[in-house]
Amino acid sequence: SYVLTQPPSVSVAPGQTATITCGGDYIGYKSVHWYQQRPGQAPVLVVYDDSDRPSGVPERISGSNPGTTATLTISRVEVGDEADYFCQVWDASSDHPYVFGTGTKVTVL
Amino acid sequence: QVQLQESGPGLVKPSETLSLTCTVSGDSVTTHYWSWIRQPAGKGLEWIGRIHNSGTTKYNSSLKSRVALSVDMSKNQLSLKMTSVTAADTAIYFCARESYNEDTLTGYYSYSMDVWGQGTTVTVSS
């Protein structure tokens, strides 16, 4: 089945930029979605279709998927951005169509 | 505002059947696909399965033999049943609404989960 790989952790100082990667075979041909999960809470969709943001998600959070690796970028990081972040793709040809990444813990120093 | 609320017993004995309900408010269960996902403490997200009110279902192949999803349109609820549970089934269980996303230029489509319940913790222990 399809596998998505993320770095286990990313550390960033407040005001700086956090970059989270998501790798998978031919990921550039897929739409990548991203979820933020704060401690003790449910996941929240923050980016869909590689780079679109649901209403209410700040412009500081952006996504891209240029081909080899999908990326979630959080600019001007705030303490409230400390959370786990998961990427996800839809693999229509699989009997296991929802694939989640391994998750990245973002720590704000 | 769409809200999902999972409910069910917090403790289930090994080999018994786990039954969970997800109550949907602010939307109808007839309008979307709906998924169940679980997350063991400190670990990642595992997709369990999805259902449409038409009866269409799809399950994680590793759980398929033990899981059944259903929809109750009269109560606007989703249900999950998992048989023969073990300690490995201990997790937080979430229900989520699926969102269909299509690129009109290429016809490529995908699904994401745009609304999640708060989750319910299930512990399997004697």
Interface residues (C-beta under 8 A of the other chain):
Chain A: S1 K30 S31 H33 Y35 Q41 A42 P43 V44 L45 Y48 D49 P54 F86 Q88 V89 W90 A92 D95 H96 P97 Y98 V99 F100 G101 T102 G103
Chain B: S35 I37 G44 L45 E46 W47 R50 K58 N60 S61 F94 S99 N101 D103 Y108 Y109 S110 Y111 S112 M113 D114 W116 G117 Q118 G119
